Each structure stands twice: as C-alpha cells, then as structure tokens.
Amino acid sequence: MSEETPSVSLDMLATRLGKAEDELLVALEKRTMAAKYLRDALEGDGNPLSMAIITSLERMALQGQTGNLDELLLRWAVEFQMVMADVGLERVFVTGSEPLRIFDQARSIFGHRVPMSFEKDPRDTLTFCLEQPSTAGVLGWMTQAGSGQWWPALNESRYHDLRIIGGWPVIGGEAPLAAIVSKGPLTRTTTGHSVLMAHDDQHRLKRIFSDLELETSEFARARSLVLFKLSVSLSETDPRLTSARSAGLDGLRVVGTLPDWTEASHGQTGASA
C-alpha cells in the first residue's frame, strides 16, 4: 500500500500538469486569434508582416510602462513567435559591426524558430529584405556612426520600398541597440512615431515642422541628409509632408514607424534647429 502511494501521487501531479498545459494551449490559440483580429483592424493597406511587427512592438512598449517586465519578456518569447508564424515570416537577415551582439539581439526579438543568417555588408541585408518575400532585417541602431551607419542607403531609389519598423529593446528604460527593417508600405498607428528622411542643407528641420505644430527628434545626419522622428504617426501621404517639402525639405518621405518610447536617450528632441 505504502509503495503505491508515491506512484498515485505522481500520476495525479502529471495529470494536473497535463491539464494545465492543455489550458495554456487553448489560451495561446485564443490570444493568437485575438491578435489577428487586432492586426486586421490596424493593418489597412500596409504590408502585413511589417504591420504585425509594428503593432506587436507598440503593444509591448505600452504594456512595459506599467507591467511586470520579466513576465512581459517571458510572454513575448512565446506570443510574438506565434504572431510571426501566423503572418508567415520566413527568414531574418542580420548585420552589425559587432556580429555576436547584434545576432544575440536578433534572437532576443525573433527567437529560434525562424532561420537567421549574418551578412557582413548591410546592403546585402537590405537587398535580401527587398527581394525575398516574408523576410526582415536586424541592423545596428541608427545613431551608430562610421561603418555601422547604414540608414543613408534608404535614400537610394532602389531601397525606397523598405521601412524601419521597430527597435530592440523597447522596454526597461534602455536605449535601443538594434533596428528592424522590412518592406512597406505602412499605415498610420495610434501610438507610434513616424520616422522620416530628408535633405536639410540649411538646418531648418525644427522650424519647418514647428510651423506645422509637429515636434521633431533627430537620430543622425550624413552630410545634408537627416533621419528623424515625429511626435506622432503620420500616413505616408499626409498633406503636411507636402507643405514641409514646399518649405525646403527636399526628398522628405516617411521611412518607418517606431513605438512610443518615453526615454529621452532614444533621440535628441528638437536638435539642430
């Protein structure tokens, strides 16, 4: 009798665990379906993969402002991979001046289910993302200088279909270390910030957008070219962009969307007036 008791107890525990696992799978399936409904409502005419990544990162950034960060990261490792499987992400290309570090960032974002490859030249990553369907790229954050400064390539006409669709990490008060790139177009989001690029020879960026009642925050400059974000999310055809071009910002266009980060270290607000 006493010899059977541990066996019975173990069976009961195993049964209880199995039931919990079944309930977890049901909950994840419900969550995946609810996420799809939300994506469909927000996607509009945007690229499905890019909009799925954007909406996931925006939701994580919003929850990270008030939620338990350890719990949120644990959920992200499961929930985001299910979203990527649902939208059909097939491959991730990675480029950075510190290969091990940037590859680790890419795995932190996309997990281990999706195949990844490291490309030494950032143009290769951009080209693969442009030419191969259902792919994304992970590159160094845009404020990096020197050989890590890849973003000016987006000004070339061949890369005009690519968009910056996120950064990592997005919670915990850390400045992002990696940028995520995939194909556009993008639609306006409720909490994001549009990323734009323009030629600003006369350093009139802040003044021009101030006249349009929009606040700017610069990431980087390369000669006359400037990469910056706005205080709001705009559609790629917003008439205020036409006004800004007429005011002297040649080549102005939307090149991405980022989540609502509150940390000042992620950009220099109103820089280079």
Number of C-alpha atoms within 10 A of each C-alpha: 5 6 7 8 10 11 11 11 11 11 12 12 12 12 12 12 12 12 12 12 12 12 12 12 12 12 12 15 14 12 15 17 14 12 20 16 12 13 20 13 9 18 21 13 12 16 16 21 24 31 28 25 22 26 24 21 26 23 14 21 22 17 14 19 14 8 12 10 15 11 10 16 16 10 13 19 16 13 19 21 19 18 21 19 13 15 17 14 19 16 19 24 25 28 26 23 17 10 16 11 13 22 21 12 23 24 18 15 21 22 17 12 13 15 13 21 13 19 18 13 15 25 16 16 23 29 15 19 23 23 10 12 15 20 23 28 30 31 29 28 24 22 19 16 13 8 10 18 20 21 25 16 14 18 17 8 8 12 16 17 14 22 24 27 29 27 25 20 18 21 21 12 15 13 18 20 18 26 22 26 27 28 29 22 20 27 21 21 21 14 19 24 22 27 26 24 25 23 21 19 14 11 15 15 26 19 17 21 19 13 10 13 11 14 18 28 21 23 19 21 21 12 10 11 18 22 23 26 25 21 17 19 23 23 15 17 11 12 10 15 20 13 14 18 16 12 14 17 24 15 14 21 19 26 27 30 30 26 25 19 22 11 12 11 12 17 18 15 18 17 15 15 11
